């Protein structure tokens, strides 16, 4: 089986586990095989599994009519062949005289019958060569056998010859093929004394043997007969998987007794058990190798996932670092621009300050301004100067807060140094009643 056939996706794996729970089959490879036969249709797979276990034919997984069975080596180098001659009763000279008397008539009858059968095959095609309903052929024989010999017999396989071989190859079991001929004189005795023997039936049912049977009068049985090329009936063939190939390990032709057949089957199975043991070991080793490969593949996928996560984390960290660097650079730029703008504004404010009057000028008002840092500023202004000029003078100092307001000492009041929200103008020094010598305080309102 190829590697890609063993790989299941998540949905197929879930169906595999569900089918294993429903069917009770512990062999995971067998569960895979059954599901693949039914295209992973759980309902069909479960129903057919129960049908097969109960001896009924599958419903959903019907093979096509012209499906060819797996190749079977019917003449391997190592093969046990048993031909059991029909016992001839010793009835003395009377019986021999009777046989000699009828010999010419039997010879003529057999010869003419053979010629007629040959001519009929030459002129008309044998309808048995066209296999149309192999399942129906098998079930027809089972019904016939139950009607004639009742229910004491080995459990018949209800599938086709091809299905029996595939099941044996899959589950490493034996296939015991029985070809039934109604015309042979030993068939009825064999069915009643051997196949209907309770001990023989228990032996087959309790062994790892798939018992498949069909009549050579049906197309399915005739097809198997042409493959086996048996010489006489009843005919039995034990098929087993040898070195990866199905082979006929034992052929039994003739009316074998149940005890003798049981002994021969036991011996043949013991001789071929080594092939099945080797196949089981090979499958176990292959399964172990596949499981190891799956574990390695899973570990490789997990390693790739971790590497991808690490790479993604690294890219995210690099992107985040670049964003932080860009944001820091933008903040520094804004800070620098604000500083430069403040410097320009201070220069403009300093240039626009009114000239300081002389102290003996009657219009002179001497102001002592105290900063929050304790620094004292002292300057003269004219009474007609706007309070905005005082504010600008404080603004251009080095130790002044970013935002501030001016207030008097007593009575404590805030000076309006900027135009009001209603558009009212900034009052003058004389307008607010400051004396010729006054102390003002700078209040930090940056927070």
Secondary structure as UniProt FT lines:
FT   HELIX           3..6
FT   HELIX           10..23
FT   HELIX           28..37
FT   TURN            38..40
FT   HELIX           42..53
FT   TURN            54..55
FT   TURN            65..66
FT   STRAND          72..73
FT   TURN            74..75
FT   STRAND          80..83
FT   HELIX           92..123
FT   HELIX           127..129
FT   HELIX           134..149
FT   TURN            150..151
FT   HELIX           161..171
FT   STRAND          174..180
FT   TURN            182..183
FT   TURN            185..186
FT   HELIX           187..190
FT   HELIX           191..195
FT   HELIX           198..205
FT   TURN            206..208
FT   STRAND          209..215
FT   TURN            216..217
FT   HELIX           219..228
FT   STRAND          235..242
FT   TURN            243..244
FT   STRAND          245..253
FT   HELIX           258..352
FT   TURN            359..360
FT   TURN            362..363
FT   STRAND          364..370
FT   TURN            372..373
FT   STRAND          376..382
FT   TURN            383..384
FT   HELIX           387..395
FT   TURN            398..399
FT   STRAND          404..408
FT   TURN            421..422
FT   TURN            429..433
FT   STRAND          437..444
//
